[in-house]
Amino acid sequence: MRLAVARLRQEHEDYDAAINAMIQTGCEALRIQRMKKKKLALKDMISKLEDQIIPDIIA
């Protein structure tokens, strides 16, 4: 599972770099918005996997 999280984090960083490049080149706002949505979905998946690896401890 930790390997999956690492891969998703790398993909998240790749999306971030791609979005920044798209912004600098003046790409369509709709395409940028779609990329941001995919990036957010990746972040949610990362959070879910991390929660499975390290469960919440109720004190």
C-alpha atoms as an extended CHARMM CRD file, in Angstrom:
* protein
*
        59  EXT
         1         1  MET       CA              0.0000000000        0.0000000000        0.0000000000  PROA      1               0.0000000000
         2         2  ARG       CA              2.8410000000        2.3760000000        0.7540000000  PROA      2               0.0000000000
         3         3  LEU       CA              4.1180000000        1.8560000000       -2.7720000000  PROA      3               0.0000000000
         4         4  ALA       CA              0.7010000000        2.7920000000       -4.1700000000  PROA      4               0.0000000000
         5         5  VAL       CA              0.6960000000        5.9700000000       -2.0690000000  PROA      5               0.0000000000
         6         6  ALA       CA              4.1730000000        6.8610000000       -3.3200000000  PROA      6               0.0000000000
         7         7  ARG       CA              3.0740000000        6.3760000000       -6.9290000000  PROA      7               0.0000000000
         8         8  LEU       CA             -0.0230000000        8.5020000000       -6.4210000000  PROA      8               0.0000000000
         9         9  ARG       CA              2.0490000000       11.2430000000       -4.7950000000  PROA      9               0.0000000000
        10        10  GLN       CA              4.3860000000       11.2620000000       -7.7870000000  PROA      10              0.0000000000
        11        11  GLU       CA              1.4250000000       11.4390000000      -10.1550000000  PROA      11              0.0000000000
        12        12  HSD       CA              0.0040000000       14.3040000000       -8.0580000000  PROA      12              0.0000000000
        13        13  GLU       CA              3.2930000000       16.1990000000       -8.4150000000  PROA      13              0.0000000000
        14        14  ASP       CA              3.2760000000       15.5250000000      -12.1630000000  PROA      14              0.0000000000
        15        15  TYR       CA             -0.2110000000       16.9950000000      -12.4530000000  PROA      15              0.0000000000
        16        16  ASP       CA              0.9650000000       20.0350000000      -10.4970000000  PROA      16              0.0000000000
        17        17  ALA       CA              3.8640000000       20.5870000000      -12.8840000000  PROA      17              0.0000000000
        18        18  ALA       CA              1.6050000000       20.0940000000      -15.9050000000  PROA      18              0.0000000000
        19        19  ILE       CA             -0.9520000000       22.5660000000      -14.5700000000  PROA      19              0.0000000000
        20        20  ASN       CA              1.7420000000       25.1790000000      -13.9510000000  PROA      20              0.0000000000
        21        21  ALA       CA              3.0630000000       24.6950000000      -17.4810000000  PROA      21              0.0000000000
        22        22  MET       CA             -0.4420000000       25.0240000000      -18.9140000000  PROA      22              0.0000000000
        23        23  ILE       CA             -1.0030000000       28.2510000000      -16.9870000000  PROA      23              0.0000000000
        24        24  GLN       CA              2.2920000000       29.7080000000      -18.2230000000  PROA      24              0.0000000000
        25        25  THR       CA              1.5360000000       28.8710000000      -21.8510000000  PROA      25              0.0000000000
        26        26  GLY       CA             -1.9510000000       30.3490000000      -21.6650000000  PROA      26              0.0000000000
        27        27  CYS       CA             -3.8860000000       27.1340000000      -22.1570000000  PROA      27              0.0000000000
        28        28  GLU       CA             -7.6940000000       27.0510000000      -22.0740000000  PROA      28              0.0000000000
        29        29  ALA       CA             -9.1780000000       27.6110000000      -18.6340000000  PROA      29              0.0000000000
        30        30  LEU       CA            -11.4700000000       24.5950000000      -19.0540000000  PROA      30              0.0000000000
        31        31  ARG       CA             -8.5340000000       22.2320000000      -19.6540000000  PROA      31              0.0000000000
        32        32  ILE       CA             -6.7340000000       23.6330000000      -16.6200000000  PROA      32              0.0000000000
        33        33  GLN       CA             -9.8800000000       23.1960000000      -14.5250000000  PROA      33              0.0000000000
        34        34  ARG       CA            -10.1610000000       19.5410000000      -15.6040000000  PROA      34              0.0000000000
        35        35  MET       CA             -6.5480000000       18.8960000000      -14.6740000000  PROA      35              0.0000000000
        36        36  LYS       CA             -7.0930000000       20.4930000000      -11.2620000000  PROA      36              0.0000000000
        37        37  LYS       CA            -10.1140000000       18.2620000000      -10.7250000000  PROA      37              0.0000000000
        38        38  LYS       CA             -8.0540000000       15.1450000000      -11.5240000000  PROA      38              0.0000000000
        39        39  LYS       CA             -5.3220000000       16.3690000000       -9.1930000000  PROA      39              0.0000000000
        40        40  LEU       CA             -7.8580000000       16.8220000000       -6.3910000000  PROA      40              0.0000000000
        41        41  ALA       CA             -9.2380000000       13.3180000000       -6.9850000000  PROA      41              0.0000000000
        42        42  LEU       CA             -5.6960000000       11.9530000000       -6.6400000000  PROA      42              0.0000000000
        43        43  LYS       CA             -5.2580000000       13.8120000000       -3.3720000000  PROA      43              0.0000000000
        44        44  ASP       CA             -8.4690000000       12.2570000000       -2.0670000000  PROA      44              0.0000000000
        45        45  MET       CA             -7.2680000000        8.7760000000       -3.0440000000  PROA      45              0.0000000000
        46        46  ILE       CA             -3.9410000000        9.4100000000       -1.3030000000  PROA      46              0.0000000000
        47        47  SER       CA             -5.7540000000       10.4830000000        1.8600000000  PROA      47              0.0000000000
        48        48  LYS       CA             -7.9490000000        7.3690000000        1.8460000000  PROA      48              0.0000000000
        49        49  LEU       CA             -4.9680000000        5.0600000000        1.4200000000  PROA      49              0.0000000000
        50        50  GLU       CA             -3.0190000000        6.8290000000        4.1450000000  PROA      50              0.0000000000
        51        51  ASP       CA             -6.0040000000        6.4680000000        6.4830000000  PROA      51              0.0000000000
        52        52  GLN       CA             -5.9910000000        2.7310000000        5.8300000000  PROA      52              0.0000000000
        53        53  ILE       CA             -2.2690000000        2.5000000000        6.5580000000  PROA      53              0.0000000000
        54        54  ILE       CA             -2.4360000000        4.6120000000        9.7330000000  PROA      54              0.0000000000
        55        55  PRO       CA             -5.8740000000        4.2430000000       11.3370000000  PROA      55              0.0000000000
        56        56  ASP       CA             -7.2290000000        6.9280000000       13.6660000000  PROA      56              0.0000000000
        57        57  ILE       CA             -6.6480000000        6.2500000000       17.3460000000  PROA      57              0.0000000000
        58        58  ILE       CA             -9.4000000000        7.4180000000       19.6420000000  PROA      58              0.0000000000
        59        59  ALA       CA             -7.8910000000        8.5840000000       22.9140000000  PROA      59              0.0000000000
